[in-house]
Amino acid sequence: MSDWIIHIDGAARGNPGPAASAFVLERPGHTPIEQAELLGAATNNVAEYTALLHALQKAAELGGRRLRILSDSELMVKQISGEYRVKNPELKVLYEKALDLIDDFESVSIRHVRREENVRADALCNAALNAAKKAASPATAKAPANSSALEERVRTEALACLEAAAKSWSRGNAENPPPAAVWEQIWSVLEEANVLKKPARK
């Protein structure tokens, strides 16, 4: 049986603050399964562990036996791998739940990857958080205090997304990451920075 590949991500704005988790589960011969969930107020690490738990639960539900999990959380990866101890009581509970779920599979590996290698899961997290923020915020927003610094940060983040995708595409991986996922990540950067303007009403 081929390994199933799962990209996971968790994000919190405020740490603790509004948080979301997401995963993308890829099975040979099947359309990828994507799932994102808002978590309320939580830390970034709690969001990362929640993404792992949800991914493991979904894989078990679908009958998966061999998993390769990719995460951009170096802390969580090293804790699950046994390189780091888990000292935080809240994380310890989630950590033990994850190990219990992992024991039910034939094989589970977890590897740390850079953010640009986790584009789709990251985009799902940001899209969920942006949608929640948009629903809770008034239609008008204040202009940023330092527009030049903001523009430079947005430019840097957007270029990083494009450069990472270009490197992958140049190696012949035309759909990894999918162009739509790259666009969603760039859109998330623009929305988070509040640089998108609605057209004026006539």
mmCIF file of the C-alpha atoms, coordinates in Angstrom:
data_MODEL
# 
_entry.id   MODEL 
# 
loop_
_atom_site.group_PDB 
_atom_site.id 
_atom_site.type_symbol 
_atom_site.label_atom_id 
_atom_site.label_alt_id 
_atom_site.label_comp_id 
_atom_site.label_asym_id 
_atom_site.label_entity_id 
_atom_site.label_seq_id 
_atom_site.pdbx_PDB_ins_code 
_atom_site.Cartn_x 
_atom_site.Cartn_y 
_atom_site.Cartn_z 
_atom_site.occupancy 
_atom_site.B_iso_or_equiv 
_atom_site.pdbx_formal_charge 
_atom_site.auth_seq_id 
_atom_site.auth_comp_id 
_atom_site.auth_asym_id 
_atom_site.auth_atom_id 
_atom_site.pdbx_PDB_model_num 
ATOM 1   C CA . MET A 1 1   ? 0.000   0.000  0.000   1.00 0.00 ? 1   MET A CA 1 
ATOM 2   C CA . SER A 1 2   ? 1.336   3.449  -0.943  1.00 0.00 ? 2   SER A CA 1 
ATOM 3   C CA . ASP A 1 3   ? 1.864   6.100  1.707   1.00 0.00 ? 3   ASP A CA 1 
ATOM 4   C CA . TRP A 1 4   ? -0.737  8.803  2.103   1.00 0.00 ? 4   TRP A CA 1 
ATOM 5   C CA . ILE A 1 5   ? 0.773   12.299 2.230   1.00 0.00 ? 5   ILE A CA 1 
ATOM 6   C CA . ILE A 1 6   ? -0.735  14.841 4.609   1.00 0.00 ? 6   ILE A CA 1 
ATOM 7   C CA . HIS A 1 7   ? 0.190   18.523 4.809   1.00 0.00 ? 7   HIS A CA 1 
ATOM 8   C CA . ILE A 1 8   ? -0.896  20.120 8.089   1.00 0.00 ? 8   ILE A CA 1 
ATOM 9   C CA . ASP A 1 9   ? -0.823  23.666 9.415   1.00 0.00 ? 9   ASP A CA 1 
ATOM 10  C CA . GLY A 1 10  ? -2.077  25.707 12.347  1.00 0.00 ? 10  GLY A CA 1 
ATOM 11  C CA . ALA A 1 11  ? -2.091  29.466 12.805  1.00 0.00 ? 11  ALA A CA 1 
ATOM 12  C CA . ALA A 1 12  ? -2.977  31.957 15.528  1.00 0.00 ? 12  ALA A CA 1 
ATOM 13  C CA . ARG A 1 13  ? -3.112  35.722 15.228  1.00 0.00 ? 13  ARG A CA 1 
ATOM 14  C CA . GLY A 1 14  ? -2.104  37.054 18.612  1.00 0.00 ? 14  GLY A CA 1 
ATOM 15  C CA . ASN A 1 15  ? -0.674  33.854 20.125  1.00 0.00 ? 15  ASN A CA 1 
ATOM 16  C CA . PRO A 1 16  ? -3.028  33.360 21.838  1.00 0.00 ? 16  PRO A CA 1 
ATOM 17  C CA . GLY A 1 17  ? -5.575  34.835 19.500  1.00 0.00 ? 17  GLY A CA 1 
ATOM 18  C CA . PRO A 1 18  ? -8.029  33.804 16.771  1.00 0.00 ? 18  PRO A CA 1 
ATOM 19  C CA . ALA A 1 19  ? -6.758  30.441 15.524  1.00 0.00 ? 19  ALA A CA 1 
ATOM 20  C CA . ALA A 1 20  ? -7.402  27.882 12.806  1.00 0.00 ? 20  ALA A CA 1 
ATOM 21  C CA . SER A 1 21  ? -6.122  24.475 11.779  1.00 0.00 ? 21  SER A CA 1 
ATOM 22  C CA . ALA A 1 22  ? -6.025  22.832 8.356   1.00 0.00 ? 22  ALA A CA 1 
ATOM 23  C CA . PHE A 1 23  ? -4.835  19.766 6.524   1.00 0.00 ? 23  PHE A CA 1 
ATOM 24  C CA . VAL A 1 24  ? -4.584  18.461 2.966   1.00 0.00 ? 24  VAL A CA 1 
ATOM 25  C CA . LEU A 1 25  ? -4.744  14.668 2.666   1.00 0.00 ? 25  LEU A CA 1 
ATOM 26  C CA . GLU A 1 26  ? -3.441  13.178 -0.578  1.00 0.00 ? 26  GLU A CA 1 
ATOM 27  C CA . ARG A 1 27  ? -4.235  9.566  -1.526  1.00 0.00 ? 27  ARG A CA 1 
ATOM 28  C CA . PRO A 1 28  ? -3.055  7.870  -4.723  1.00 0.00 ? 28  PRO A CA 1 
ATOM 29  C CA . GLY A 1 29  ? -5.852  7.879  -7.285  1.00 0.00 ? 29  GLY A CA 1 
ATOM 30  C CA . HIS A 1 30  ? -8.117  10.210 -5.307  1.00 0.00 ? 30  HIS A CA 1 
ATOM 31  C CA . THR A 1 31  ? -8.859  13.912 -5.205  1.00 0.00 ? 31  THR A CA 1 
ATOM 32  C CA . PRO A 1 32  ? -7.081  15.542 -2.235  1.00 0.00 ? 32  PRO A CA 1 
ATOM 33  C CA . ILE A 1 33  ? -9.203  16.085 0.850   1.00 0.00 ? 33  ILE A CA 1 
ATOM 34  C CA . GLU A 1 34  ? -8.928  19.594 2.274   1.00 0.00 ? 34  GLU A CA 1 
ATOM 35  C CA . GLN A 1 35  ? -10.266 20.659 5.647   1.00 0.00 ? 35  GLN A CA 1 
ATOM 36  C CA . ALA A 1 36  ? -9.936  23.843 7.694   1.00 0.00 ? 36  ALA A CA 1 
ATOM 37  C CA . GLU A 1 37  ? -11.504 24.677 11.043  1.00 0.00 ? 37  GLU A CA 1 
ATOM 38  C CA . LEU A 1 38  ? -11.699 27.758 13.236  1.00 0.00 ? 38  LEU A CA 1 
ATOM 39  C CA . LEU A 1 39  ? -10.617 27.067 16.819  1.00 0.00 ? 39  LEU A CA 1 
ATOM 40  C CA . GLY A 1 40  ? -11.533 30.261 18.638  1.00 0.00 ? 40  GLY A CA 1 
ATOM 41  C CA . ALA A 1 41  ? -8.762  31.726 20.798  1.00 0.00 ? 41  ALA A CA 1 
ATOM 42  C CA . ALA A 1 42  ? -5.687  29.487 20.975  1.00 0.00 ? 42  ALA A CA 1 
ATOM 43  C CA . THR A 1 43  ? -1.907  29.547 20.666  1.00 0.00 ? 43  THR A CA 1 
ATOM 44  C CA . ASN A 1 44  ? -0.085  28.733 17.465  1.00 0.00 ? 44  ASN A CA 1 
ATOM 45  C CA . ASN A 1 45  ? 1.247   25.475 18.959  1.00 0.00 ? 45  ASN A CA 1 
ATOM 46  C CA . VAL A 1 46  ? -2.232  24.347 20.005  1.00 0.00 ? 46  VAL A CA 1 
ATOM 47  C CA . ALA A 1 47  ? -3.440  25.062 16.462  1.00 0.00 ? 47  ALA A CA 1 
ATOM 48  C CA . GLU A 1 48  ? -0.575  22.996 15.000  1.00 0.00 ? 48  GLU A CA 1 
ATOM 49  C CA . TYR A 1 49  ? -1.363  20.028 17.251  1.00 0.00 ? 49  TYR A CA 1 
ATOM 50  C CA . THR A 1 50  ? -5.075  20.317 16.500  1.00 0.00 ? 50  THR A CA 1 
ATOM 51  C CA . ALA A 1 51  ? -4.315  20.126 12.781  1.00 0.00 ? 51  ALA A CA 1 
ATOM 52  C CA . LEU A 1 52  ? -2.304  16.954 13.410  1.00 0.00 ? 52  LEU A CA 1 
ATOM 53  C CA . LEU A 1 53  ? -5.101  15.362 15.455  1.00 0.00 ? 53  LEU A CA 1 
ATOM 54  C CA . HIS A 1 54  ? -7.760  16.172 12.861  1.00 0.00 ? 54  HIS A CA 1 
ATOM 55  C CA . ALA A 1 55  ? -5.585  14.804 10.056  1.00 0.00 ? 55  ALA A CA 1 
ATOM 56  C CA . LEU A 1 56  ? -4.896  11.561 11.929  1.00 0.00 ? 56  LEU A CA 1 
ATOM 57  C CA . GLN A 1 57  ? -8.581  11.132 12.750  1.00 0.00 ? 57  GLN A CA 1 
ATOM 58  C CA . LYS A 1 58  ? -9.587  11.647 9.113   1.00 0.00 ? 58  LYS A CA 1 
ATOM 59  C CA . ALA A 1 59  ? -6.936  9.220  7.857   1.00 0.00 ? 59  ALA A CA 1 
ATOM 60  C CA . ALA A 1 60  ? -8.111  6.580  10.342  1.00 0.00 ? 60  ALA A CA 1 
ATOM 61  C CA . GLU A 1 61  ? -11.724 7.142  9.314   1.00 0.00 ? 61  GLU A CA 1 
ATOM 62  C CA . LEU A 1 62  ? -10.778 6.528  5.665   1.00 0.00 ? 62  LEU A CA 1 
ATOM 63  C CA . GLY A 1 63  ? -8.787  3.378  6.443   1.00 0.00 ? 63  GLY A CA 1 
ATOM 64  C CA . GLY A 1 64  ? -5.293  4.749  5.933   1.00 0.00 ? 64  GLY A CA 1 
ATOM 65  C CA . ARG A 1 65  ? -2.406  2.582  7.138   1.00 0.00 ? 65  ARG A CA 1 
ATOM 66  C CA . ARG A 1 66  ? 0.807   4.352  6.117   1.00 0.00 ? 66  ARG A CA 1 
ATOM 67  C CA . LEU A 1 67  ? 1.121   8.114  6.490   1.00 0.00 ? 67  LEU A CA 1 
ATOM 68  C CA . ARG A 1 68  ? 3.746   10.721 5.667   1.00 0.00 ? 68  ARG A CA 1 
ATOM 69  C CA . ILE A 1 69  ? 2.943   13.943 7.496   1.00 0.00 ? 69  ILE A CA 1 
ATOM 70  C CA . LEU A 1 70  ? 4.539   17.274 6.559   1.00 0.00 ? 70  LEU A CA 1 
ATOM 71  C CA . SER A 1 71  ? 4.416   20.278 8.896   1.00 0.00 ? 71  SER A CA 1 
ATOM 72  C CA . ASP A 1 72  ? 6.158   23.645 9.083   1.00 0.00 ? 72  ASP A CA 1 
ATOM 73  C CA . SER A 1 73  ? 6.094   23.507 12.913  1.00 0.00 ? 73  SER A CA 1 
ATOM 74  C CA . GLU A 1 74  ? 9.605   22.421 13.874  1.00 0.00 ? 74  GLU A CA 1 
ATOM 75  C CA . LEU A 1 75  ? 8.665   22.320 17.562  1.00 0.00 ? 75  LEU A CA 1 
ATOM 76  C CA . MET A 1 76  ? 5.764   19.916 17.084  1.00 0.00 ? 76  MET A CA 1 
ATOM 77  C CA . VAL A 1 77  ? 7.701   17.686 14.678  1.00 0.00 ? 77  VAL A CA 1 
ATOM 78  C CA . LYS A 1 78  ? 10.598  17.342 17.114  1.00 0.00 ? 78  LYS A CA 1 
ATOM 79  C CA . GLN A 1 79  ? 8.244   16.700 20.025  1.00 0.00 ? 79  GLN A CA 1 
ATOM 80  C CA . ILE A 1 80  ? 6.370   13.961 18.161  1.00 0.00 ? 80  ILE A CA 1 
ATOM 81  C CA . SER A 1 81  ? 9.694   12.484 17.016  1.00 0.00 ? 81  SER A CA 1 
ATOM 82  C CA . GLY A 1 82  ? 10.950  12.406 20.607  1.00 0.00 ? 82  GLY A CA 1 
ATOM 83  C CA . GLU A 1 83  ? 13.756  14.937 20.116  1.00 0.00 ? 83  GLU A CA 1 
ATOM 84  C CA . TYR A 1 84  ? 12.106  17.542 22.368  1.00 0.00 ? 84  TYR A CA 1 
ATOM 85  C CA . ARG A 1 85  ? 10.226  17.099 25.628  1.00 0.00 ? 85  ARG A CA 1 
ATOM 86  C CA . VAL A 1 86  ? 6.705   18.487 25.964  1.00 0.00 ? 86  VAL A CA 1 
ATOM 87  C CA . LYS A 1 87  ? 6.607   20.742 29.024  1.00 0.00 ? 87  LYS A CA 1 
ATOM 88  C CA . ASN A 1 88  ? 3.441   22.758 28.426  1.00 0.00 ? 88  ASN A CA 1 
ATOM 89  C CA . PRO A 1 89  ? 0.485   20.994 30.170  1.00 0.00 ? 89  PRO A CA 1 
ATOM 90  C CA . GLU A 1 90  ? -2.014  21.925 27.450  1.00 0.00 ? 90  GLU A CA 1 
ATOM 91  C CA . LEU A 1 91  ? 0.275   20.668 24.696  1.00 0.00 ? 91  LEU A CA 1 
ATOM 92  C CA . LYS A 1 92  ? 1.044   17.516 26.712  1.00 0.00 ? 92  LYS A CA 1 
ATOM 93  C CA . VAL A 1 93  ? -2.610  16.467 26.507  1.00 0.00 ? 93  VAL A CA 1 
ATOM 94  C CA . LEU A 1 94  ? -2.686  16.988 22.732  1.00 0.00 ? 94  LEU A CA 1 
ATOM 95  C CA . TYR A 1 95  ? 0.701   15.302 22.331  1.00 0.00 ? 95  TYR A CA 1 
ATOM 96  C CA . GLU A 1 96  ? -0.482  12.156 24.138  1.00 0.00 ? 96  GLU A CA 1 
ATOM 97  C CA . LYS A 1 97  ? -3.678  12.043 22.070  1.00 0.00 ? 97  LYS A CA 1 
ATOM 98  C CA . ALA A 1 98  ? -1.584  12.262 18.903  1.00 0.00 ? 98  ALA A CA 1 
ATOM 99  C CA . LEU A 1 99  ? 0.676   9.392  19.992  1.00 0.00 ? 99  LEU A CA 1 
ATOM 100 C CA . ASP A 1 100 ? -2.371  7.237  20.774  1.00 0.00 ? 100 ASP A CA 1 
ATOM 101 C CA . LEU A 1 101 ? -3.749  7.849  17.291  1.00 0.00 ? 101 LEU A CA 1 
ATOM 102 C CA . ILE A 1 102 ? -0.367  7.230  15.653  1.00 0.00 ? 102 ILE A CA 1 
ATOM 103 C CA . ASP A 1 103 ? -0.123  3.836  17.364  1.00 0.00 ? 103 ASP A CA 1 
ATOM 104 C CA . ASP A 1 104 ? -3.168  2.642  15.410  1.00 0.00 ? 104 ASP A CA 1 
ATOM 105 C CA . PHE A 1 105 ? -1.404  3.001  12.047  1.00 0.00 ? 105 PHE A CA 1 
ATOM 106 C CA . GLU A 1 106 ? 1.067   0.634  10.435  1.00 0.00 ? 106 GLU A CA 1 
ATOM 107 C CA . SER A 1 107 ? 3.535   3.432  9.763   1.00 0.00 ? 107 SER A CA 1 
ATOM 108 C CA . VAL A 1 108 ? 3.577   7.193  10.423  1.00 0.00 ? 108 VAL A CA 1 
ATOM 109 C CA . SER A 1 109 ? 6.472   9.525  9.646   1.00 0.00 ? 109 SER A CA 1 
ATOM 110 C CA . ILE A 1 110 ? 6.435   13.238 10.364  1.00 0.00 ? 110 ILE A CA 1 
ATOM 111 C CA . ARG A 1 111 ? 8.838   15.688 8.763   1.00 0.00 ? 111 ARG A CA 1 
ATOM 112 C CA . HIS A 1 112 ? 9.493   19.405 9.107   1.00 0.00 ? 112 HIS A CA 1 
ATOM 113 C CA . VAL A 1 113 ? 9.200   21.430 5.889   1.00 0.00 ? 113 VAL A CA 1 
ATOM 114 C CA . ARG A 1 114 ? 9.534   25.123 5.114   1.00 0.00 ? 114 ARG A CA 1 
ATOM 115 C CA . ARG A 1 115 ? 6.424   27.250 4.888   1.00 0.00 ? 115 ARG A CA 1 
ATOM 116 C CA . GLU A 1 116 ? 6.706   27.532 1.111   1.00 0.00 ? 116 GLU A CA 1 
ATOM 117 C CA . GLU A 1 117 ? 6.517   23.733 0.888   1.00 0.00 ? 117 GLU A CA 1 
ATOM 118 C CA . ASN A 1 118 ? 3.267   23.811 2.841   1.00 0.00 ? 118 ASN A CA 1 
ATOM 119 C CA . VAL A 1 119 ? 1.484   26.366 0.692   1.00 0.00 ? 119 VAL A CA 1 
ATOM 120 C CA . ARG A 1 120 ? -1.984  24.861 0.430   1.00 0.00 ? 120 ARG A CA 1 
ATOM 121 C CA . ALA A 1 121 ? -2.474  24.026 4.124   1.00 0.00 ? 121 ALA A CA 1 
ATOM 122 C CA . ASP A 1 122 ? -1.175  27.486 5.026   1.00 0.00 ? 122 ASP A CA 1 
ATOM 123 C CA . ALA A 1 123 ? -3.586  29.093 2.562   1.00 0.00 ? 123 ALA A CA 1 
ATOM 124 C CA . LEU A 1 124 ? -6.522  27.164 4.020   1.00 0.00 ? 124 LEU A CA 1 
ATOM 125 C CA . CYS A 1 125 ? -5.672  28.389 7.536   1.00 0.00 ? 125 CYS A CA 1 
ATOM 126 C CA . ASN A 1 126 ? -5.353  31.988 6.429   1.00 0.00 ? 126 ASN A CA 1 
ATOM 127 C CA . ALA A 1 127 ? -8.523  31.845 4.350   1.00 0.00 ? 127 ALA A CA 1 
ATOM 128 C CA . ALA A 1 128 ? -10.494 30.585 7.372   1.00 0.00 ? 128 ALA A CA 1 
ATOM 129 C CA . LEU A 1 129 ? -9.060  33.301 9.629   1.00 0.00 ? 129 LEU A CA 1 
ATOM 130 C CA . ASN A 1 130 ? -9.607  36.026 7.024   1.00 0.00 ? 130 ASN A CA 1 
ATOM 131 C CA . ALA A 1 131 ? -13.215 34.953 6.487   1.00 0.00 ? 131 ALA A CA 1 
ATOM 132 C CA . ALA A 1 132 ? -13.865 35.027 10.238  1.00 0.00 ? 132 ALA A CA 1 
ATOM 133 C CA . LYS A 1 133 ? -12.222 38.446 10.576  1.00 0.00 ? 133 LYS A CA 1 
ATOM 134 C CA . LYS A 1 134 ? -14.193 39.832 7.646   1.00 0.00 ? 134 LYS A CA 1 
ATOM 135 C CA . ALA A 1 135 ? -17.467 38.565 9.098   1.00 0.00 ? 135 ALA A CA 1 
ATOM 136 C CA . ALA A 1 136 ? -16.723 40.173 12.470  1.00 0.00 ? 136 ALA A CA 1 
ATOM 137 C CA . SER A 1 137 ? -15.292 43.489 11.211  1.00 0.00 ? 137 SER A CA 1 
ATOM 138 C CA . PRO A 1 138 ? -17.087 46.627 9.996   1.00 0.00 ? 138 PRO A CA 1 
ATOM 139 C CA . ALA A 1 139 ? -16.940 47.402 6.283   1.00 0.00 ? 139 ALA A CA 1 
ATOM 140 C CA . THR A 1 140 ? -14.523 50.309 6.699   1.00 0.00 ? 140 THR A CA 1 
ATOM 141 C CA . ALA A 1 141 ? -10.987 49.962 8.025   1.00 0.00 ? 141 ALA A CA 1 
ATOM 142 C CA . LYS A 1 142 ? -8.350  52.449 9.152   1.00 0.00 ? 142 LYS A CA 1 
ATOM 143 C CA . ALA A 1 143 ? -5.398  53.114 6.897   1.00 0.00 ? 143 ALA A CA 1 
ATOM 144 C CA . PRO A 1 144 ? -2.140  51.566 8.108   1.00 0.00 ? 144 PRO A CA 1 
ATOM 145 C CA . ALA A 1 145 ? 0.136   53.927 10.080  1.00 0.00 ? 145 ALA A CA 1 
ATOM 146 C CA . ASN A 1 146 ? 3.293   53.179 8.136   1.00 0.00 ? 146 ASN A CA 1 
ATOM 147 C CA . SER A 1 147 ? 2.333   52.446 4.546   1.00 0.00 ? 147 SER A CA 1 
ATOM 148 C CA . SER A 1 148 ? 5.881   52.218 3.162   1.00 0.00 ? 148 SER A CA 1 
ATOM 149 C CA . ALA A 1 149 ? 6.953   49.574 5.698   1.00 0.00 ? 149 ALA A CA 1 
ATOM 150 C CA . LEU A 1 150 ? 3.704   47.697 5.107   1.00 0.00 ? 150 LEU A CA 1 
ATOM 151 C CA . GLU A 1 151 ? 4.151   47.753 1.339   1.00 0.00 ? 151 GLU A CA 1 
ATOM 152 C CA . GLU A 1 152 ? 7.682   46.395 1.671   1.00 0.00 ? 152 GLU A CA 1 
ATOM 153 C CA . ARG A 1 153 ? 6.519   43.555 3.936   1.00 0.00 ? 153 ARG A CA 1 
ATOM 154 C CA . VAL A 1 154 ? 3.665   42.653 1.577   1.00 0.00 ? 154 VAL A CA 1 
ATOM 155 C CA . ARG A 1 155 ? 6.015   42.764 -1.414  1.00 0.00 ? 155 ARG A CA 1 
ATOM 156 C CA . THR A 1 156 ? 8.557   40.538 0.369   1.00 0.00 ? 156 THR A CA 1 
ATOM 157 C CA . GLU A 1 157 ? 5.955   37.943 1.401   1.00 0.00 ? 157 GLU A CA 1 
ATOM 158 C CA . ALA A 1 158 ? 4.285   37.879 -2.013  1.00 0.00 ? 158 ALA A CA 1 
ATOM 159 C CA . LEU A 1 159 ? 7.630   37.505 -3.811  1.00 0.00 ? 159 LEU A CA 1 
ATOM 160 C CA . ALA A 1 160 ? 8.613   34.682 -1.447  1.00 0.00 ? 160 ALA A CA 1 
ATOM 161 C CA . CYS A 1 161 ? 5.430   32.815 -2.425  1.00 0.00 ? 161 CYS A CA 1 
ATOM 162 C CA . LEU A 1 162 ? 6.105   33.322 -6.130  1.00 0.00 ? 162 LEU A CA 1 
ATOM 163 C CA . GLU A 1 163 ? 9.804   32.428 -5.939  1.00 0.00 ? 163 GLU A CA 1 
ATOM 164 C CA . ALA A 1 164 ? 9.106   29.208 -4.020  1.00 0.00 ? 164 ALA A CA 1 
ATOM 165 C CA . ALA A 1 165 ? 6.447   28.201 -6.533  1.00 0.00 ? 165 ALA A CA 1 
ATOM 166 C CA . ALA A 1 166 ? 8.695   29.102 -9.476  1.00 0.00 ? 166 ALA A CA 1 
ATOM 167 C CA . LYS A 1 167 ? 11.482  26.879 -8.155  1.00 0.00 ? 167 LYS A CA 1 
ATOM 168 C CA . SER A 1 168 ? 9.107   23.940 -7.863  1.00 0.00 ? 168 SER A CA 1 
ATOM 169 C CA . TRP A 1 169 ? 7.571   24.570 -11.294 1.00 0.00 ? 169 TRP A CA 1 
ATOM 170 C CA . SER A 1 170 ? 11.022  24.852 -12.898 1.00 0.00 ? 170 SER A CA 1 
ATOM 171 C CA . ARG A 1 171 ? 11.741  21.304 -11.735 1.00 0.00 ? 171 ARG A CA 1 
ATOM 172 C CA . GLY A 1 172 ? 8.780   20.075 -13.778 1.00 0.00 ? 172 GLY A CA 1 
ATOM 173 C CA . ASN A 1 173 ? 6.207   20.040 -10.969 1.00 0.00 ? 173 ASN A CA 1 
ATOM 174 C CA . ALA A 1 174 ? 3.617   22.122 -12.793 1.00 0.00 ? 174 ALA A CA 1 
ATOM 175 C CA . GLU A 1 175 ? 0.885   21.384 -10.252 1.00 0.00 ? 175 GLU A CA 1 
ATOM 176 C CA . ASN A 1 176 ? 2.973   21.408 -7.069  1.00 0.00 ? 176 ASN A CA 1 
ATOM 177 C CA . PRO A 1 177 ? 2.031   23.801 -5.676  1.00 0.00 ? 177 PRO A CA 1 
ATOM 178 C CA . PRO A 1 178 ? -1.175  24.330 -7.691  1.00 0.00 ? 178 PRO A CA 1 
ATOM 179 C CA . PRO A 1 179 ? -1.322  27.842 -9.192  1.00 0.00 ? 179 PRO A CA 1 
ATOM 180 C CA . ALA A 1 180 ? -4.655  28.411 -7.446  1.00 0.00 ? 180 ALA A CA 1 
ATOM 181 C CA . ALA A 1 181 ? -3.048  27.671 -4.071  1.00 0.00 ? 181 ALA A CA 1 
ATOM 182 C CA . VAL A 1 182 ? -0.248  30.158 -4.754  1.00 0.00 ? 182 VAL A CA 1 
ATOM 183 C CA . TRP A 1 183 ? -2.796  32.809 -5.691  1.00 0.00 ? 183 TRP A CA 1 
ATOM 184 C CA . GLU A 1 184 ? -4.795  32.120 -2.515  1.00 0.00 ? 184 GLU A CA 1 
ATOM 185 C CA . GLN A 1 185 ? -1.683  32.513 -0.380  1.00 0.00 ? 185 GLN A CA 1 
ATOM 186 C CA . ILE A 1 186 ? -0.823  35.832 -2.058  1.00 0.00 ? 186 ILE A CA 1 
ATOM 187 C CA . TRP A 1 187 ? -4.432  36.959 -1.672  1.00 0.00 ? 187 TRP A CA 1 
ATOM 188 C CA . SER A 1 188 ? -4.231  36.091 2.050   1.00 0.00 ? 188 SER A CA 1 
ATOM 189 C CA . VAL A 1 189 ? -1.093  38.229 2.393   1.00 0.00 ? 189 VAL A CA 1 
ATOM 190 C CA . LEU A 1 190 ? -2.855  41.168 0.705   1.00 0.00 ? 190 LEU A CA 1 
ATOM 191 C CA . GLU A 1 191 ? -6.037  40.782 2.741   1.00 0.00 ? 191 GLU A CA 1 
ATOM 192 C CA . GLU A 1 192 ? -4.202  40.435 6.049   1.00 0.00 ? 192 GLU A CA 1 
ATOM 193 C CA . ALA A 1 193 ? -2.268  43.634 5.306   1.00 0.00 ? 193 ALA A CA 1 
ATOM 194 C CA . ASN A 1 194 ? -5.533  45.418 4.451   1.00 0.00 ? 194 ASN A CA 1 
ATOM 195 C CA . VAL A 1 195 ? -4.214  46.681 1.113   1.00 0.00 ? 195 VAL A CA 1 
ATOM 196 C CA . LEU A 1 196 ? -7.198  45.520 -0.933  1.00 0.00 ? 196 LEU A CA 1 
ATOM 197 C CA . LYS A 1 197 ? -9.669  48.307 -1.597  1.00 0.00 ? 197 LYS A CA 1 
ATOM 198 C CA . LYS A 1 198 ? -13.321 47.926 -2.422  1.00 0.00 ? 198 LYS A CA 1 
ATOM 199 C CA . PRO A 1 199 ? -14.518 49.888 -5.477  1.00 0.00 ? 199 PRO A CA 1 
ATOM 200 C CA . ALA A 1 200 ? -16.263 53.142 -4.588  1.00 0.00 ? 200 ALA A CA 1 
ATOM 201 C CA . ARG A 1 201 ? -20.024 53.198 -4.962  1.00 0.00 ? 201 ARG A CA 1 
ATOM 202 C CA . LYS A 1 202 ? -21.434 55.577 -7.547  1.00 0.00 ? 202 LYS A CA 1 
# 
